[in-house]
Structures are given as C-alpha cells and as structure tokens.
Amino acid sequence: MSKGIMTLLPPHDGHPGMEVIWAADCRQAFNQGVSFAQTWLDNARSGWLWAVMIAERDLLPCAIERRAFEVGFLSRIHQRLCSPQWSGELIKDAALSL
C-alpha cells in the first residue's frame, strides 16, 4: 500500500495551514480549489459561493479530484472565516439577494 501524496494548505489570514494526504496525486485539484476560493474572496464575493464551487468542481474528471477541489476550496474559506483579522467582515459583506 502506498503512503499517499501530501498536499499543503499554507497559512493565510492569520490562520494556520494544514496537510492532507490523498491516495492519488490531487495536488493540482486541491490548489485549484484554494485558488478559486481566494478569487471569490478577492472579488467582493460576486455570485453565490456554492455556485462558484460547484461550477468549477464539476469540470474535474474524477471523483477524488473533485473531492480534493472541495477540500481546498472550503479550507481556504474556513481560514478566512476563522481569521482574527477578518472577524465578522466576511459575514457583513456576504449579503446577496435572489
């Protein structure tokens, strides 16, 4: 059995990073997820978070890569939500109407 392949979420917004071990090489999908989340955060939260995640995730060819994308994407959002420097700002600015 292989030891797996590690991906790294770097520290950001004053929140620690983390390591994730995958059965396959999912580093590119994971990093894409982190990048798309950061783009959403940097662009005044344009569009619905779930819609951005699903639209990009579904472009990936296999289930493990889609899962890695989700983990990367949501981990980056988690870092912002839990960051002491952004405390409450994400929630305040995230109001969207249907």
mmCIF file as gemmi writes it, N, C-alpha and C atoms, coordinates in Angstrom:
data_model
loop_
_atom_site.group_PDB
_atom_site.id
_atom_site.type_symbol
_atom_site.label_atom_id
_atom_site.label_alt_id
_atom_site.label_comp_id
_atom_site.label_asym_id
_atom_site.label_entity_id
_atom_site.label_seq_id
_atom_site.pdbx_PDB_ins_code
_atom_site.Cartn_x
_atom_site.Cartn_y
_atom_site.Cartn_z
_atom_site.occupancy
_atom_site.B_iso_or_equiv
_atom_site.pdbx_formal_charge
_atom_site.auth_seq_id
_atom_site.auth_asym_id
_atom_site.pdbx_PDB_model_num
ATOM 1 N N . MET Axp A 1 ? 0.845 -1.187 0 1 0 ? 1 A 1
ATOM 2 C CA . MET Axp A 1 ? 0 0 0 1 0 ? 1 A 1
ATOM 3 C C . MET Axp A 1 ? 0.888 1.247 0 1 0 ? 1 A 1
ATOM 4 N N . SER Axp A 2 ? 0.549 2.205 -0.833 1 0 ? 2 A 1
ATOM 5 C CA . SER Axp A 2 ? 1.359 3.421 -0.902 1 0 ? 2 A 1
ATOM 6 C C . SER Axp A 2 ? 1.071 4.317 0.299 1 0 ? 2 A 1
ATOM 7 N N . LYS Axp A 3 ? 2.018 5.187 0.577 1 0 ? 3 A 1
ATOM 8 C CA . LYS Axp A 3 ? 1.875 6.096 1.713 1 0 ? 3 A 1
ATOM 9 C C . LYS Axp A 3 ? 0.959 7.263 1.408 1 0 ? 3 A 1
ATOM 10 N N . GLY Axp A 4 ? 0.653 7.502 0.156 1 0 ? 4 A 1
ATOM 11 C CA . GLY Axp A 4 ? -0.201 8.62 -0.209 1 0 ? 4 A 1
ATOM 12 C C . GLY Axp A 4 ? 0.615 9.826 -0.614 1 0 ? 4 A 1
ATOM 13 N N . ILE Axp A 5 ? -0.078 10.806 -1.108 1 0 ? 5 A 1
ATOM 14 C CA . ILE Axp A 5 ? 0.556 12.027 -1.6 1 0 ? 5 A 1
ATOM 15 C C . ILE Axp A 5 ? 0.011 13.205 -0.814 1 0 ? 5 A 1
ATOM 16 N N . MET Axp A 6 ? 0.916 13.999 -0.281 1 0 ? 6 A 1
ATOM 17 C CA . MET Axp A 6 ? 0.525 15.097 0.596 1 0 ? 6 A 1
ATOM 18 C C . MET Axp A 6 ? 0.289 16.384 -0.195 1 0 ? 6 A 1
ATOM 19 N N . THR Axp A 7 ? -0.766 17.069 0.199 1 0 ? 7 A 1
ATOM 20 C CA . THR Axp A 7 ? -0.995 18.43 -0.28 1 0 ? 7 A 1
ATOM 21 C C . THR Axp A 7 ? -0.891 19.356 0.926 1 0 ? 7 A 1
ATOM 22 N N . LEU Axp A 8 ? -0.534 20.576 0.664 1 0 ? 8 A 1
ATOM 23 C CA . LEU Axp A 8 ? -0.338 21.534 1.748 1 0 ? 8 A 1
ATOM 24 C C . LEU Axp A 8 ? -1.186 22.774 1.516 1 0 ? 8 A 1
ATOM 25 N N . LEU Axp A 9 ? -1.971 23.129 2.513 1 0 ? 9 A 1
ATOM 26 C CA . LEU Axp A 9 ? -2.683 24.406 2.527 1 0 ? 9 A 1
ATOM 27 C C . LEU Axp A 9 ? -1.826 25.344 3.366 1 0 ? 9 A 1
ATOM 28 N N . PRO Axp A 10 ? -1.245 26.37 2.747 1 0 ? 10 A 1
ATOM 29 C CA . PRO Axp A 10 ? -0.391 27.273 3.524 1 0 ? 10 A 1
ATOM 30 C C . PRO Axp A 10 ? -1.194 28.108 4.508 1 0 ? 10 A 1
ATOM 31 N N . PRO Axp A 11 ? -0.551 28.597 5.573 1 0 ? 11 A 1
ATOM 32 C CA . PRO Axp A 11 ? -1.233 29.517 6.481 1 0 ? 11 A 1
ATOM 33 C C . PRO Axp A 11 ? -1.701 30.749 5.705 1 0 ? 11 A 1
ATOM 34 N N . HIS Axp A 12 ? -2.825 31.311 6.127 1 0 ? 12 A 1
ATOM 35 C CA . HIS Axp A 12 ? -3.347 32.504 5.447 1 0 ? 12 A 1
ATOM 36 C C . HIS Axp A 12 ? -4.268 33.251 6.394 1 0 ? 12 A 1
ATOM 37 N N . ASP Axp A 13 ? -4.301 34.567 6.271 1 0 ? 13 A 1
ATOM 38 C CA . ASP Axp A 13 ? -5.187 35.41 7.086 1 0 ? 13 A 1
ATOM 39 C C . ASP Axp A 13 ? -4.996 35.169 8.58 1 0 ? 13 A 1
ATOM 40 N N . GLY Axp A 14 ? -3.789 34.833 8.996 1 0 ? 14 A 1
ATOM 41 C CA . GLY Axp A 14 ? -3.531 34.601 10.408 1 0 ? 14 A 1
ATOM 42 C C . GLY Axp A 14 ? -4.048 33.268 10.92 1 0 ? 14 A 1
ATOM 43 N N . HIS Axp A 15 ? -4.468 32.393 10.033 1 0 ? 15 A 1
ATOM 44 C CA . HIS Axp A 15 ? -4.972 31.075 10.412 1 0 ? 15 A 1
ATOM 45 C C . HIS Axp A 15 ? -3.98 30.034 9.923 1 0 ? 15 A 1
ATOM 46 N N . PRO Axp A 16 ? -3.722 28.987 10.718 1 0 ? 16 A 1
ATOM 47 C CA . PRO Axp A 16 ? -2.711 28.005 10.325 1 0 ? 16 A 1
ATOM 48 C C . PRO Axp A 16 ? -3.099 27.228 9.061 1 0 ? 16 A 1
ATOM 49 N N . GLY Axp A 17 ? -2.102 26.692 8.423 1 0 ? 17 A 1
ATOM 50 C CA . GLY Axp A 17 ? -2.313 25.82 7.278 1 0 ? 17 A 1
ATOM 51 C C . GLY Axp A 17 ? -2.561 24.397 7.75 1 0 ? 17 A 1
ATOM 52 N N . MET Axp A 18 ? -2.55 23.466 6.788 1 0 ? 18 A 1
ATOM 53 C CA . MET Axp A 18 ? -2.745 22.056 7.137 1 0 ? 18 A 1
ATOM 54 C C . MET Axp A 18 ? -2.18 21.189 6.027 1 0 ? 18 A 1
ATOM 55 N N . GLU Axp A 19 ? -1.966 19.922 6.349 1 0 ? 19 A 1
ATOM 56 C CA . GLU Axp A 19 ? -1.524 18.933 5.385 1 0 ? 19 A 1
ATOM 57 C C . GLU Axp A 19 ? -2.644 17.917 5.199 1 0 ? 19 A 1
ATOM 58 N N . VAL Axp A 20 ? -2.852 17.492 3.952 1 0 ? 20 A 1
ATOM 59 C CA . VAL Axp A 20 ? -3.855 16.469 3.642 1 0 ? 20 A 1
ATOM 60 C C . VAL Axp A 20 ? -3.168 15.397 2.813 1 0 ? 20 A 1
ATOM 61 N N . ILE Axp A 21 ? -3.374 14.14 3.171 1 0 ? 21 A 1
ATOM 62 C CA . ILE Axp A 21 ? -2.802 13.016 2.439 1 0 ? 21 A 1
ATOM 63 C C . ILE Axp A 21 ? -3.893 12.401 1.559 1 0 ? 21 A 1
ATOM 64 N N . TRP Axp A 22 ? -3.575 12.241 0.272 1 0 ? 22 A 1
ATOM 65 C CA . TRP Axp A 22 ? -4.507 11.662 -0.697 1 0 ? 22 A 1
ATOM 66 C C . TRP Axp A 22 ? -3.954 10.338 -1.212 1 0 ? 22 A 1
ATOM 67 N N . ALA Axp A 23 ? -4.844 9.455 -1.633 1 0 ? 23 A 1
ATOM 68 C CA . ALA Axp A 23 ? -4.447 8.175 -2.212 1 0 ? 23 A 1
ATOM 69 C C . ALA Axp A 23 ? -3.863 8.361 -3.612 1 0 ? 23 A 1
ATOM 70 N N . ALA Axp A 24 ? -4.219 9.431 -4.269 1 0 ? 24 A 1
ATOM 71 C CA . ALA Axp A 24 ? -3.721 9.742 -5.612 1 0 ? 24 A 1
ATOM 72 C C . ALA Axp A 24 ? -3.172 11.169 -5.601 1 0 ? 24 A 1
ATOM 73 N N . ASP Axp A 25 ? -2.482 11.544 -6.66 1 0 ? 25 A 1
ATOM 74 C CA . ASP Axp A 25 ? -1.917 12.891 -6.725 1 0 ? 25 A 1
ATOM 75 C C . ASP Axp A 25 ? -3.024 13.898 -7.05 1 0 ? 25 A 1
ATOM 76 N N . CYS Axp A 26 ? -3.516 14.564 -6.029 1 0 ? 26 A 1
ATOM 77 C CA . CYS Axp A 26 ? -4.606 15.533 -6.171 1 0 ? 26 A 1
ATOM 78 C C . CYS Axp A 26 ? -4.143 16.951 -5.897 1 0 ? 26 A 1
ATOM 79 N N . ARG Axp A 27 ? -2.845 17.159 -5.906 1 0 ? 27 A 1
ATOM 80 C CA . ARG Axp A 27 ? -2.326 18.487 -5.573 1 0 ? 27 A 1
ATOM 81 C C . ARG Axp A 27 ? -2.873 19.58 -6.483 1 0 ? 27 A 1
ATOM 82 N N . GLN Axp A 28 ? -2.939 19.303 -7.787 1 0 ? 28 A 1
ATOM 83 C CA . GLN Axp A 28 ? -3.409 20.335 -8.712 1 0 ? 28 A 1
ATOM 84 C C . GLN Axp A 28 ? -4.871 20.688 -8.443 1 0 ? 28 A 1
ATOM 85 N N . ALA Axp A 29 ? -5.728 19.695 -8.246 1 0 ? 29 A 1
ATOM 86 C CA . ALA Axp A 29 ? -7.149 19.954 -7.971 1 0 ? 29 A 1
ATOM 87 C C . ALA Axp A 29 ? -7.314 20.689 -6.646 1 0 ? 29 A 1
ATOM 88 N N . PHE Axp A 30 ? -6.571 20.268 -5.621 1 0 ? 30 A 1
ATOM 89 C CA . PHE Axp A 30 ? -6.619 20.923 -4.314 1 0 ? 30 A 1
ATOM 90 C C . PHE Axp A 30 ? -6.217 22.395 -4.443 1 0 ? 30 A 1
ATOM 91 N N . ASN Axp A 31 ? -5.094 22.641 -5.119 1 0 ? 31 A 1
ATOM 92 C CA . ASN Axp A 31 ? -4.614 24.012 -5.291 1 0 ? 31 A 1
ATOM 93 C C . ASN Axp A 31 ? -5.579 24.852 -6.119 1 0 ? 31 A 1
ATOM 94 N N . GLN Axp A 32 ? -6.233 24.243 -7.106 1 0 ? 32 A 1
ATOM 95 C CA . GLN Axp A 32 ? -7.259 24.949 -7.881 1 0 ? 32 A 1
ATOM 96 C C . GLN Axp A 32 ? -8.39 25.396 -6.965 1 0 ? 32 A 1
ATOM 97 N N . GLY Axp A 33 ? -8.819 24.512 -6.072 1 0 ? 33 A 1
ATOM 98 C CA . GLY Axp A 33 ? -9.881 24.852 -5.136 1 0 ? 33 A 1
ATOM 99 C C . GLY Axp A 33 ? -9.507 26.031 -4.259 1 0 ? 33 A 1
ATOM 100 N N . VAL Axp A 34 ? -8.285 26.005 -3.739 1 0 ? 34 A 1
ATOM 101 C CA . VAL Axp A 34 ? -7.792 27.117 -2.909 1 0 ? 34 A 1
ATOM 102 C C . VAL Axp A 34 ? -7.793 28.407 -3.727 1 0 ? 34 A 1
ATOM 103 N N . SER Axp A 35 ? -7.305 28.323 -4.946 1 0 ? 35 A 1
ATOM 104 C CA . SER Axp A 35 ? -7.21 29.496 -5.812 1 0 ? 35 A 1
ATOM 105 C C . SER Axp A 35 ? -8.583 30.077 -6.16 1 0 ? 35 A 1
ATOM 106 N N . PHE Axp A 36 ? -9.54 29.223 -6.501 1 0 ? 36 A 1
ATOM 107 C CA . PHE Axp A 36 ? -10.875 29.723 -6.825 1 0 ? 36 A 1
ATOM 108 C C . PHE Axp A 36 ? -11.559 30.339 -5.611 1 0 ? 36 A 1
ATOM 109 N N . ALA Axp A 37 ? -11.334 29.767 -4.428 1 0 ? 37 A 1
ATOM 110 C CA . ALA Axp A 37 ? -11.892 30.367 -3.212 1 0 ? 37 A 1
ATOM 111 C C . ALA Axp A 37 ? -11.289 31.747 -2.978 1 0 ? 37 A 1
ATOM 112 N N . GLN Axp A 38 ? -9.976 31.867 -3.17 1 0 ? 38 A 1
ATOM 113 C CA . GLN Axp A 38 ? -9.33 33.158 -2.973 1 0 ? 38 A 1
ATOM 114 C C . GLN Axp A 38 ? -9.85 34.176 -3.982 1 0 ? 38 A 1
ATOM 115 N N . THR Axp A 39 ? -10.066 33.745 -5.209 1 0 ? 39 A 1
ATOM 116 C CA . THR Axp A 39 ? -10.629 34.639 -6.225 1 0 ? 39 A 1
ATOM 117 C C . THR Axp A 39 ? -12.002 35.13 -5.793 1 0 ? 39 A 1
ATOM 118 N N . TRP Axp A 40 ? -12.827 34.225 -5.262 1 0 ? 40 A 1
ATOM 119 C CA . TRP Axp A 40 ? -14.162 34.618 -4.792 1 0 ? 40 A 1
ATOM 120 C C . TRP Axp A 40 ? -14.039 35.625 -3.649 1 0 ? 40 A 1
ATOM 121 N N . LEU Axp A 41 ? -13.132 35.376 -2.721 1 0 ? 41 A 1
ATOM 122 C CA . LEU Axp A 41 ? -12.937 36.284 -1.592 1 0 ? 41 A 1
ATOM 123 C C . LEU Axp A 41 ? -12.432 37.653 -2.044 1 0 ? 41 A 1
ATOM 124 N N . ASP Axp A 42 ? -11.55 37.671 -3.035 1 0 ? 42 A 1
ATOM 125 C CA . ASP Axp A 42 ? -10.951 38.927 -3.504 1 0 ? 42 A 1
ATOM 126 C C . ASP Axp A 42 ? -11.872 39.749 -4.397 1 0 ? 42 A 1
ATOM 127 N N . ASN Axp A 43 ? -12.888 39.143 -4.958 1 0 ? 43 A 1
ATOM 128 C CA . ASN Axp A 43 ? -13.763 39.834 -5.91 1 0 ? 43 A 1
ATOM 129 C C . ASN Axp A 43 ? -15.098 40.225 -5.282 1 0 ? 43 A 1
ATOM 130 N N . ALA Axp A 44 ? -15.034 40.777 -4.1 1 0 ? 44 A 1
ATOM 131 C CA . ALA Axp A 44 ? -16.222 41.288 -3.396 1 0 ? 44 A 1
ATOM 132 C C . ALA Axp A 44 ? -17.345 40.255 -3.359 1 0 ? 44 A 1
ATOM 133 N N . ARG Axp A 45 ? -16.948 38.992 -3.254 1 0 ? 45 A 1
ATOM 134 C CA . ARG Axp A 45 ? -17.911 37.908 -3.104 1 0 ? 45 A 1
ATOM 135 C C . ARG Axp A 45 ? -18.998 37.94 -4.169 1 0 ? 45 A 1
ATOM 136 N N . SER Axp A 46 ? -18.569 38.07 -5.411 1 0 ? 46 A 1
ATOM 137 C CA . SER Axp A 46 ? -19.529 38.13 -6.512 1 0 ? 46 A 1
ATOM 138 C C . SER Axp A 46 ? -20.071 36.741 -6.79 1 0 ? 46 A 1
ATOM 139 N N . GLY Axp A 47 ? -21.361 36.62 -6.77 1 0 ? 47 A 1
ATOM 140 C CA . GLY Axp A 47 ? -22.005 35.331 -7.008 1 0 ? 47 A 1
ATOM 141 C C . GLY Axp A 47 ? -22.112 34.513 -5.733 1 0 ? 47 A 1
ATOM 142 N N . TRP Axp A 48 ? -22.868 33.474 -5.828 1 0 ? 48 A 1
ATOM 143 C CA . TRP Axp A 48 ? -23.077 32.576 -4.692 1 0 ? 48 A 1
ATOM 144 C C . TRP Axp A 48 ? -21.873 31.659 -4.53 1 0 ? 48 A 1
ATOM 145 N N . LEU Axp A 49 ? -21.411 31.525 -3.303 1 0 ? 49 A 1
ATOM 146 C CA . LEU Axp A 49 ? -20.255 30.691 -3.002 1 0 ? 49 A 1
ATOM 147 C C . LEU Axp A 49 ? -20.454 29.263 -3.497 1 0 ? 49 A 1
ATOM 148 N N . TRP Axp A 50 ? -21.594 28.669 -3.194 1 0 ? 50 A 1
ATOM 149 C CA . TRP Axp A 50 ? -21.843 27.277 -3.591 1 0 ? 50 A 1
ATOM 150 C C . TRP Axp A 50 ? -21.874 27.125 -5.11 1 0 ? 50 A 1
ATOM 151 N N . ALA Axp A 51 ? -22.392 28.114 -5.814 1 0 ? 51 A 1
ATOM 152 C CA . ALA Axp A 51 ? -22.472 28.032 -7.275 1 0 ? 51 A 1
ATOM 153 C C . ALA Axp A 51 ? -21.081 28.085 -7.902 1 0 ? 51 A 1
ATOM 154 N N . VAL Axp A 52 ? -20.22 28.941 -7.369 1 0 ? 52 A 1
ATOM 155 C CA . VAL Axp A 52 ? -18.844 29.038 -7.862 1 0 ? 52 A 1
ATOM 156 C C . VAL Axp A 52 ? -18.132 27.713 -7.642 1 0 ? 52 A 1
ATOM 157 N N . MET Axp A 53 ? -18.269 27.156 -6.449 1 0 ? 53 A 1
ATOM 158 C CA . MET Axp A 53 ? -17.593 25.902 -6.129 1 0 ? 53 A 1
ATOM 159 C C . MET Axp A 53 ? -18.079 24.762 -7.025 1 0 ? 53 A 1
ATOM 160 N N . ILE Axp A 54 ? -19.374 24.607 -7.157 1 0 ? 54 A 1
ATOM 161 C CA . ILE Axp A 54 ? -19.924 23.501 -7.943 1 0 ? 54 A 1
ATOM 162 C C . ILE Axp A 54 ? -19.564 23.626 -9.418 1 0 ? 54 A 1
ATOM 163 N N . ALA Axp A 55 ? -19.661 24.819 -9.969 1 0 ? 55 A 1
ATOM 164 C CA . ALA Axp A 55 ? -19.378 25.012 -11.392 1 0 ? 55 A 1
ATOM 165 C C . ALA Axp A 55 ? -17.932 24.627 -11.719 1 0 ? 55 A 1
ATOM 166 N N . GLU Axp A 56 ? -17.003 25.028 -10.896 1 0 ? 56 A 1
ATOM 167 C CA . GLU Axp A 56 ? -15.593 24.706 -11.157 1 0 ? 56 A 1
ATOM 168 C C . GLU Axp A 56 ? -15.266 23.265 -10.808 1 0 ? 56 A 1
ATOM 169 N N . ARG Axp A 57 ? -15.8 22.772 -9.723 1 0 ? 57 A 1
ATOM 170 C CA . ARG Axp A 57 ? -15.54 21.396 -9.294 1 0 ? 57 A 1
ATOM 171 C C . ARG Axp A 57 ? -15.983 20.389 -10.344 1 0 ? 57 A 1
ATOM 172 N N . ASP Axp A 58 ? -17.136 20.625 -10.947 1 0 ? 58 A 1
ATOM 173 C CA . ASP Axp A 58 ? -17.691 19.663 -11.892 1 0 ? 58 A 1
ATOM 174 C C . ASP Axp A 58 ? -16.91 19.566 -13.197 1 0 ? 58 A 1
ATOM 175 N N . LEU Axp A 59 ? -15.954 20.451 -13.419 1 0 ? 59 A 1
ATOM 176 C CA . LEU Axp A 59 ? -15.099 20.374 -14.602 1 0 ? 59 A 1
ATOM 177 C C . LEU Axp A 59 ? -13.999 19.323 -14.451 1 0 ? 59 A 1
ATOM 178 N N . LEU Axp A 60 ? -13.759 18.862 -13.228 1 0 ? 60 A 1
ATOM 179 C CA . LEU Axp A 60 ? -12.695 17.886 -12.98 1 0 ? 60 A 1
ATOM 180 C C . LEU Axp A 60 ? -13.152 16.48 -13.364 1 0 ? 60 A 1
ATOM 181 N N . PRO Axp A 61 ? -12.23 15.658 -13.868 1 0 ? 61 A 1
ATOM 182 C CA . PRO Axp A 61 ? -12.607 14.383 -14.471 1 0 ? 61 A 1
ATOM 183 C C . PRO Axp A 61 ? -12.981 13.245 -13.52 1 0 ? 61 A 1
ATOM 184 N N . CYS Axp A 62 ? -12.463 13.223 -12.297 1 0 ? 62 A 1
ATOM 185 C CA . CYS Axp A 62 ? -12.762 12.066 -11.441 1 0 ? 62 A 1
ATOM 186 C C . CYS Axp A 62 ? -13.14 12.504 -10.021 1 0 ? 62 A 1
ATOM 187 N N . ALA Axp A 63 ? -13.773 11.59 -9.324 1 0 ? 63 A 1
ATOM 188 C CA . ALA Axp A 63 ? -14.342 11.884 -8.005 1 0 ? 63 A 1
ATOM 189 C C . ALA Axp A 63 ? -13.296 12.338 -6.986 1 0 ? 63 A 1
ATOM 190 N N . ILE Axp A 64 ? -12.141 11.696 -6.957 1 0 ? 64 A 1
ATOM 191 C CA . ILE Axp A 64 ? -11.144 12.073 -5.952 1 0 ? 64 A 1
ATOM 192 C C . ILE Axp A 64 ? -10.604 13.483 -6.217 1 0 ? 64 A 1
ATOM 193 N N . GLU Axp A 65 ? -10.493 13.873 -7.476 1 0 ? 65 A 1
ATOM 194 C CA . GLU Axp A 65 ? -10.062 15.234 -7.783 1 0 ? 65 A 1
ATOM 195 C C . GLU Axp A 65 ? -11.143 16.249 -7.419 1 0 ? 65 A 1
ATOM 196 N N . ARG Axp A 66 ? -12.402 15.9 -7.657 1 0 ? 66 A 1
ATOM 197 C CA . ARG Axp A 66 ? -13.497 16.797 -7.258 1 0 ? 66 A 1
ATOM 198 C C . ARG Axp A 66 ? -13.512 16.968 -5.747 1 0 ? 66 A 1
ATOM 199 N N . ARG Axp A 67 ? -13.272 15.896 -5.005 1 0 ? 67 A 1
ATOM 200 C CA . ARG Axp A 67 ? -13.218 15.98 -3.538 1 0 ? 67 A 1
ATOM 201 C C . ARG Axp A 67 ? -12.051 16.837 -3.095 1 0 ? 67 A 1
ATOM 202 N N . ALA Axp A 68 ? -10.896 16.685 -3.73 1 0 ? 68 A 1
ATOM 203 C CA . ALA Axp A 68 ? -9.729 17.494 -3.377 1 0 ? 68 A 1
ATOM 204 C C . ALA Axp A 68 ? -10.002 18.971 -3.639 1 0 ? 68 A 1
ATOM 205 N N . PHE Axp A 69 ? -10.663 19.268 -4.753 1 0 ? 69 A 1
ATOM 206 C CA . PHE Axp A 69 ? -11.037 20.65 -5.062 1 0 ? 69 A 1
ATOM 207 C C . PHE Axp A 69 ? -11.924 21.212 -3.951 1 0 ? 69 A 1
ATOM 208 N N . GLU Axp A 70 ? -12.94 20.45 -3.556 1 0 ? 70 A 1
ATOM 209 C CA . GLU Axp A 70 ? -13.859 20.887 -2.491 1 0 ? 70 A 1
ATOM 210 C C . GLU Axp A 70 ? -13.103 21.155 -1.194 1 0 ? 70 A 1
ATOM 211 N N . VAL Axp A 71 ? -12.208 20.243 -0.823 1 0 ? 71 A 1
ATOM 212 C CA . VAL Axp A 71 ? -11.458 20.402 0.423 1 0 ? 71 A 1
ATOM 213 C C . VAL Axp A 71 ? -10.584 21.648 0.358 1 0 ? 71 A 1
ATOM 214 N N . GLY Axp A 72 ? -9.905 21.857 -0.751 1 0 ? 72 A 1
ATOM 215 C CA . GLY Axp A 72 ? -9.08 23.055 -0.902 1 0 ? 72 A 1
ATOM 216 C C . GLY Axp A 72 ? -9.911 24.327 -0.856 1 0 ? 72 A 1
ATOM 217 N N . PHE Axp A 73 ? -11.013 24.331 -1.595 1 0 ? 73 A 1
ATOM 218 C CA . PHE Axp A 73 ? -11.899 25.491 -1.669 1 0 ? 73 A 1
ATOM 219 C C . PHE Axp A 73 ? -12.459 25.838 -0.291 1 0 ? 73 A 1
ATOM 220 N N . LEU Axp A 74 ? -13.046 24.858 0.365 1 0 ? 74 A 1
ATOM 221 C CA . LEU Axp A 74 ? -13.677 25.117 1.661 1 0 ? 74 A 1
ATOM 222 C C . LEU Axp A 74 ? -12.653 25.387 2.764 1 0 ? 74 A 1
ATOM 223 N N . SER Axp A 75 ? -11.473 24.808 2.647 1 0 ? 75 A 1
ATOM 224 C CA . SER Axp A 75 ? -10.428 25.086 3.64 1 0 ? 75 A 1
ATOM 225 C C . SER Axp A 75 ? -9.986 26.541 3.576 1 0 ? 75 A 1
ATOM 226 N N . ARG Axp A 76 ? -9.866 27.082 2.366 1 0 ? 76 A 1
ATOM 227 C CA . ARG Axp A 76 ? -9.477 28.495 2.224 1 0 ? 76 A 1
ATOM 228 C C . ARG Axp A 76 ? -10.559 29.415 2.777 1 0 ? 76 A 1
ATOM 229 N N . ILE Axp A 77 ? -11.822 29.092 2.508 1 0 ? 77 A 1
ATOM 230 C CA . ILE Axp A 77 ? -12.933 29.872 3.079 1 0 ? 77 A 1
ATOM 231 C C . ILE Axp A 77 ? -12.907 29.768 4.603 1 0 ? 77 A 1
ATOM 232 N N . HIS Axp A 78 ? -12.657 28.57 5.115 1 0 ? 78 A 1
ATOM 233 C CA . HIS Axp A 78 ? -12.578 28.352 6.566 1 0 ? 78 A 1
ATOM 234 C C . HIS Axp A 78 ? -11.492 29.229 7.187 1 0 ? 78 A 1
ATOM 235 N N . GLN Axp A 79 ? -10.337 29.298 6.53 1 0 ? 79 A 1
ATOM 236 C CA . GLN Axp A 79 ? -9.266 30.145 7.053 1 0 ? 79 A 1
ATOM 237 C C . GLN Axp A 79 ? -9.738 31.584 7.195 1 0 ? 79 A 1
ATOM 238 N N . ARG Axp A 80 ? -10.454 32.081 6.204 1 0 ? 80 A 1
ATOM 239 C CA . ARG Axp A 80 ? -10.931 33.473 6.274 1 0 ? 80 A 1
ATOM 240 C C . ARG Axp A 80 ? -11.975 33.629 7.38 1 0 ? 80 A 1
ATOM 241 N N . LEU Axp A 81 ? -12.917 32.709 7.459 1 0 ? 81 A 1
ATOM 242 C CA . LEU Axp A 81 ? -13.966 32.81 8.48 1 0 ? 81 A 1
ATOM 243 C C . LEU Axp A 81 ? -13.403 32.769 9.896 1 0 ? 81 A 1
ATOM 244 N N . CYS Axp A 82 ? -12.342 32.001 10.088 1 0 ? 82 A 1
ATOM 245 C CA . CYS Axp A 82 ? -11.768 31.831 11.422 1 0 ? 82 A 1
ATOM 246 C C . CYS Axp A 82 ? -10.624 32.794 11.713 1 0 ? 82 A 1
ATOM 247 N N . SER Axp A 83 ? -10.332 33.667 10.794 1 0 ? 83 A 1
ATOM 248 C CA . SER Axp A 83 ? -9.216 34.587 10.942 1 0 ? 83 A 1
ATOM 249 C C . SER Axp A 83 ? -9.551 35.721 11.904 1 0 ? 83 A 1
ATOM 250 N N . PRO Axp A 84 ? -8.669 35.982 12.857 1 0 ? 84 A 1
ATOM 251 C CA . PRO Axp A 84 ? -8.91 37.113 13.762 1 0 ? 84 A 1
ATOM 252 C C . PRO Axp A 84 ? -8.884 38.462 13.039 1 0 ? 84 A 1
ATOM 253 N N . GLN Axp A 85 ? -8.103 38.586 11.963 1 0 ? 85 A 1
ATOM 254 C CA . GLN Axp A 85 ? -8.013 39.867 11.277 1 0 ? 85 A 1
ATOM 255 C C . GLN Axp A 85 ? -9.243 40.177 10.432 1 0 ? 85 A 1
ATOM 256 N N . TRP Axp A 86 ? -10.043 39.167 10.07 1 0 ? 86 A 1
ATOM 257 C CA . TRP Axp A 86 ? -11.229 39.389 9.241 1 0 ? 86 A 1
ATOM 258 C C . TRP Axp A 86 ? -12.511 39.18 10.05 1 0 ? 86 A 1
ATOM 259 N N . SER Axp A 87 ? -12.402 39.068 11.33 1 0 ? 87 A 1
ATOM 260 C CA . SER Axp A 87 ? -13.517 38.755 12.206 1 0 ? 87 A 1
ATOM 261 C C . SER Axp A 87 ? -14.795 39.521 11.861 1 0 ? 87 A 1
ATOM 262 N N . GLY Axp A 88 ? -15.792 38.804 11.388 1 0 ? 88 A 1
ATOM 263 C CA . GLY Axp A 88 ? -17.105 39.381 11.114 1 0 ? 88 A 1
ATOM 264 C C . GLY Axp A 88 ? -17.236 40.085 9.773 1 0 ? 88 A 1
ATOM 265 N N . GLU Axp A 89 ? -16.132 40.452 9.134 1 0 ? 89 A 1
ATOM 266 C CA . GLU Axp A 89 ? -16.22 41.213 7.889 1 0 ? 89 A 1
ATOM 267 C C . GLU Axp A 89 ? -16.808 40.395 6.747 1 0 ? 89 A 1
ATOM 268 N N . LEU Axp A 90 ? -16.446 39.121 6.639 1 0 ? 90 A 1
ATOM 269 C CA . LEU Axp A 90 ? -16.979 38.265 5.582 1 0 ? 90 A 1
ATOM 270 C C . LEU Axp A 90 ? -18.492 38.145 5.714 1 0 ? 90 A 1
ATOM 271 N N . ILE Axp A 91 ? -18.964 37.947 6.926 1 0 ? 91 A 1
ATOM 272 C CA . ILE Axp A 91 ? -20.392 37.794 7.158 1 0 ? 91 A 1
ATOM 273 C C . ILE Axp A 91 ? -21.122 39.083 6.809 1 0 ? 91 A 1
ATOM 274 N N . LYS Axp A 92 ? -20.583 40.218 7.227 1 0 ? 92 A 1
ATOM 275 C CA . LYS Axp A 92 ? -21.22 41.514 6.983 1 0 ? 92 A 1
ATOM 276 C C . LYS Axp A 92 ? -21.362 41.807 5.493 1 0 ? 92 A 1
ATOM 277 N N . ASP Axp A 93 ? -20.337 41.483 4.708 1 0 ? 93 A 1
ATOM 278 C CA . ASP Axp A 93 ? -20.318 41.815 3.287 1 0 ? 93 A 1
ATOM 279 C C . ASP Axp A 93 ? -20.927 40.751 2.386 1 0 ? 93 A 1
ATOM 280 N N . ALA Axp A 94 ? -21.357 39.635 2.936 1 0 ? 94 A 1
ATOM 281 C CA . ALA Axp A 94 ? -21.76 38.5 2.108 1 0 ? 94 A 1
ATOM 282 C C . ALA Axp A 94 ? -23.239 38.498 1.734 1 0 ? 94 A 1
ATOM 283 N N . ALA Axp A 95 ? -23.978 39.509 2.071 1 0 ? 95 A 1
ATOM 284 C CA . ALA Axp A 95 ? -25.412 39.516 1.778 1 0 ? 95 A 1
ATOM 285 C C . ALA Axp A 95 ? -25.666 39.568 0.273 1 0 ? 95 A 1
ATOM 286 N N . LEU Axp A 96 ? -26.418 38.598 -0.222 1 0 ? 96 A 1
ATOM 287 C CA . LEU Axp A 96 ? -26.786 38.533 -1.627 1 0 ? 96 A 1
ATOM 288 C C . LEU Axp A 96 ? -28.3 38.355 -1.711 1 0 ? 96 A 1
ATOM 289 N N . SER Axp A 97 ? -28.886 38.883 -2.736 1 0 ? 97 A 1
ATOM 290 C CA . SER Axp A 97 ? -30.33 38.671 -2.905 1 0 ? 97 A 1
ATOM 291 C C . SER Axp A 97 ? -30.569 37.769 -4.1 1 0 ? 97 A 1
ATOM 292 N N . LEU Axp A 98 ? -31.683 37.084 -4.059 1 0 ? 98 A 1
ATOM 293 C CA . LEU Axp A 98 ? -32.058 36.209 -5.176 1 0 ? 98 A 1
ATOM 294 C C . LEU Axp A 98 ? -32.751 36.983 -6.255 1 0 ? 98 A 1
